[in-house]
Amino acid sequence: MITMKDIVREGDPVLRQVAKEVELPPSNEEKETLKEMLTFLKNSQDEEIAQKYGLRAGVGLAAPQIGISKRMIAVHFQDFDEKQYTYGLFNPKIVSHSVAKTYLSGGEGCLSVDREVPGYIPRYNKITVKAYDLENNEIKLKLKGYAAIVFQHEIDHLNGVMFYDHLNKEDPFLVPENSTACDA
């Protein structure tokens, strides 16, 4: 079972590496790892389990965050319209995106970052992601708003990018051009 002690913290070089593509079909070990990542997210959102094991709630987890430099992400969350997203994905990539941007007015957080990082993180409002699921099916997801933000955050991890790299250094609360808050 993955717990907080397995989560790599900022400063670890693996978080700045570009993760390697997963050779398809994925190995049983890679599938098991991805399932464990999903289980961690579900457990982290269950108050009793989270308290028992000292888990911080998370909506997404990328393999580099558990020290594995491979292109694998897990997401488990509900968007603001209560639509459920639960995916374990291999080799996800953004194949198209909107010009319009969005951001979370409360900023973003990360399981690998143990400090508050105030400011707006500009993201594309709409994205299309292609990836392979746990059954090795190629899938295409059209995402917008909060869902698009979560996926961009996790895919960034696969490219060695931390969310705060997107902050405007001079003015962290500058509203990104051509954008609207996704939680407004």
C-alpha positions as CSV (number, residue, x, y, z in Angstrom):
1,M,0.0,0.0,0.0
2,I,1.3,3.4,-0.9
3,T,1.5,5.9,2.0
4,M,2.9,9.4,2.4
5,K,6.3,8.0,3.2
6,D,6.4,6.7,-0.5
7,I,5.7,10.1,-1.9
8,V,8.8,11.8,-3.2
9,R,9.1,15.5,-2.0
10,E,10.2,18.5,-3.9
11,G,14.0,18.7,-4.3
12,D,14.3,15.1,-5.3
13,P,15.9,14.9,-8.8
14,V,13.3,12.4,-10.1
15,L,10.7,15.2,-10.0
16,R,12.7,17.2,-12.6
17,Q,13.3,14.3,-15.0
18,V,11.4,13.7,-18.2
19,A,9.8,10.3,-17.5
20,K,10.3,7.4,-19.9
21,E,7.4,6.1,-22.2
22,V,5.9,2.8,-20.9
23,E,6.4,0.1,-23.5
24,L,3.1,-1.3,-24.5
25,P,1.5,-3.5,-23.5
26,P,2.5,-2.5,-20.0
27,S,4.0,-5.2,-17.7
28,N,2.0,-6.8,-14.9
29,E,4.3,-4.9,-12.5
30,E,3.5,-1.5,-14.2
31,K,-0.3,-2.3,-14.1
32,E,0.0,-3.2,-10.4
33,T,1.8,0.0,-9.6
34,L,-0.8,2.0,-11.5
35,K,-3.6,0.2,-9.6
36,E,-1.8,1.0,-6.3
37,M,-1.5,4.6,-7.2
38,L,-5.3,4.7,-7.8
39,T,-5.9,2.9,-4.5
40,F,-3.8,5.6,-2.7
41,L,-5.9,8.4,-4.2
42,K,-9.2,6.6,-3.1
43,N,-7.8,5.9,0.3
44,S,-6.6,9.5,0.7
45,Q,-10.1,10.7,0.1
46,D,-11.6,8.3,2.6
47,E,-11.6,10.2,5.9
48,E,-11.2,7.1,8.1
49,I,-8.4,5.4,6.1
50,A,-6.7,8.8,5.5
51,Q,-6.6,9.5,9.3
52,K,-5.5,5.9,10.2
53,Y,-2.5,6.0,7.8
54,G,-1.8,9.8,7.9
55,L,-2.6,10.3,4.2
56,R,-3.0,13.8,2.6
57,A,-5.9,14.0,0.3
58,G,-5.0,13.9,-3.4
59,V,-6.9,13.9,-6.7
60,G,-3.9,12.9,-8.9
61,L,-0.6,11.1,-8.7
62,A,2.1,10.7,-11.2
63,A,4.6,7.8,-11.1
64,P,7.6,10.2,-10.6
65,Q,6.0,11.2,-7.3
66,I,6.6,7.7,-6.0
67,G,10.1,7.6,-7.5
68,I,9.3,5.8,-10.7
69,S,10.4,7.8,-13.8
70,K,7.7,6.3,-16.1
71,R,4.8,8.0,-18.0
72,M,2.0,6.8,-15.7
73,I,-0.7,8.8,-13.9
74,A,-3.7,8.1,-11.7
75,V,-6.6,10.5,-11.1
76,H,-9.6,10.1,-8.9
77,F,-11.9,13.1,-8.3
78,Q,-15.3,14.7,-8.9
79,D,-15.4,18.0,-10.9
80,F,-17.6,20.9,-9.8
81,D,-20.6,19.3,-11.7
82,E,-20.1,16.1,-9.7
83,K,-18.9,14.2,-12.7
84,Q,-16.6,11.4,-11.5
85,Y,-13.1,10.8,-13.1
86,T,-11.2,7.7,-12.1
87,Y,-8.4,6.7,-14.5
88,G,-5.1,4.9,-14.4
89,L,-3.3,6.0,-17.6
90,F,-0.1,5.0,-19.5
91,N,1.7,7.5,-21.7
92,P,-0.9,10.3,-21.5
93,K,-0.3,13.2,-23.8
94,I,-2.1,16.4,-24.5
95,V,-2.9,16.4,-28.3
96,S,-4.8,19.6,-28.4
97,H,-5.8,22.5,-26.2
98,S,-7.8,25.7,-26.2
99,V,-6.4,29.2,-26.4
100,A,-8.6,30.2,-23.4
101,K,-7.0,29.7,-20.0
102,T,-8.3,28.9,-16.6
103,Y,-7.0,28.7,-13.0
104,L,-8.1,27.8,-9.5
105,S,-8.7,30.9,-7.4
106,G,-7.4,29.0,-4.4
107,G,-4.2,28.0,-6.2
108,E,-2.9,24.4,-6.7
109,G,-1.3,22.0,-4.2
110,C,0.8,18.9,-4.7
111,L,1.4,15.8,-2.6
112,S,5.1,16.3,-3.3
113,V,5.1,19.9,-1.9
114,D,4.7,20.3,1.8
115,R,4.3,24.1,1.8
116,E,1.7,26.6,0.7
117,V,2.5,28.1,-2.7
118,P,0.1,31.1,-3.2
119,G,-0.8,32.3,-6.6
120,Y,-2.7,31.5,-9.8
121,I,-1.4,28.7,-12.0
122,P,-2.5,29.4,-15.6
123,R,-3.8,26.2,-17.4
124,Y,-5.6,25.6,-20.7
125,N,-9.3,25.7,-20.1
126,K,-9.9,22.7,-22.5
127,I,-7.6,19.9,-23.5
128,T,-7.8,16.6,-25.4
129,V,-5.7,13.8,-23.9
130,K,-4.8,10.5,-25.6
131,A,-3.5,7.6,-23.4
132,Y,-3.8,3.9,-22.7
133,D,-5.8,2.6,-19.9
134,L,-5.2,-0.4,-17.6
135,E,-6.8,-2.8,-20.2
136,N,-4.4,-1.4,-22.8
137,N,-7.2,0.4,-24.7
138,E,-6.3,3.7,-26.4
139,I,-8.6,6.3,-25.0
140,K,-9.2,9.9,-25.9
141,L,-10.6,12.3,-23.2
142,K,-12.0,15.8,-23.9
143,L,-11.6,17.7,-20.6
144,K,-12.4,21.2,-19.5
145,G,-12.2,23.3,-16.4
146,Y,-11.2,21.5,-13.2
147,A,-10.7,18.1,-15.0
148,A,-8.4,19.8,-17.5
149,I,-6.4,21.4,-14.7
150,V,-5.9,18.1,-12.8
151,F,-4.7,16.3,-15.9
152,Q,-2.3,19.1,-16.9
153,H,-0.8,19.1,-13.4
154,E,-0.2,15.3,-13.5
155,I,1.1,15.3,-17.1
156,D,3.5,18.2,-16.1
157,H,5.0,15.8,-13.5
158,L,5.9,13.4,-16.4
159,N,7.8,16.3,-18.0
160,G,9.7,17.3,-14.9
161,V,7.6,20.4,-14.4
162,M,6.2,21.5,-11.0
163,F,3.0,23.5,-10.8
164,Y,4.7,26.5,-9.3
165,D,7.0,26.7,-12.4
166,H,3.9,28.3,-14.1
167,L,3.5,31.1,-11.5
168,N,4.1,34.7,-12.6
169,K,7.2,35.4,-10.5
170,E,6.6,39.2,-10.3
171,D,2.9,39.0,-9.5
172,P,1.7,35.5,-8.4
173,F,-1.9,36.8,-8.3
174,L,-1.9,38.3,-11.7
175,V,-5.0,36.9,-13.5
176,P,-3.6,35.1,-16.5
177,E,-4.4,36.7,-19.9
178,N,-7.5,35.3,-21.7
179,S,-8.6,33.4,-18.6
180,T,-11.4,32.8,-16.1
181,A,-11.3,31.2,-12.7
182,C,-12.6,27.7,-13.1
183,D,-14.1,27.6,-9.6
184,A,-15.9,31.0,-9.7
